[in-house]
Amino acid sequence: MKQQKLAVVGMVCPFPLIEAKQAIETLDSGDELVIDFDCTQATEAIPRWAAEAGHTVTNFEQIDDASWTITVQKK
């Protein structure tokens, strides 16, 4: 299993989600995409997209007041 980092801190929504959708396309099944972001809307949008697409969220934590990290495992 590989992990790929996607740092989209500073990007406004919906760009973190758009970047994540593009990045996960390059991964193999079972690989993980680690997304670091600071757009509040993405805290709902990214997990919702992952669930709808059939991917698994393996980690989701708040790093500080206004930034998060989420790990999505490709289905």
C-alpha positions, 0 to 999 in steps of 0.5 A, spaced: 500 500 500 502 506 498 500 513 501 500 519 497 500 526 500 495 532 497 496 539 501 491 543 499 492 548 505 490 555 503 485 553 497 478 555 498 472 550 496 471 546 492 478 546 490 480 541 495 475 536 493 476 537 485 484 536 487 482 530 491 478 527 485 483 528 480 489 525 485 485 519 487 484 517 480 492 516 479 492 511 485 491 504 485 486 500 489 487 500 496 492 506 496 491 512 500 491 519 499 492 523 505 489 530 504 491 536 508 486 542 508 483 548 511 477 549 508 471 548 513 466 546 507 471 540 505 470 537 512 463 535 510 464 535 502 470 530 502 468 524 507 461 525 503 464 524 496 469 518 499 462 515 501 459 516 495 464 514 491 465 507 495 472 509 498 474 508 505 476 514 510 481 511 514 483 517 518 480 524 519 483 529 524 483 536 526 490 538 526 489 545 529 483 551 529 482 551 522 486 545 519 484 538 518 487 531 515 483 526 512 486 519 509 482 516 503 483 509 501 481 508 494 476 502 493 
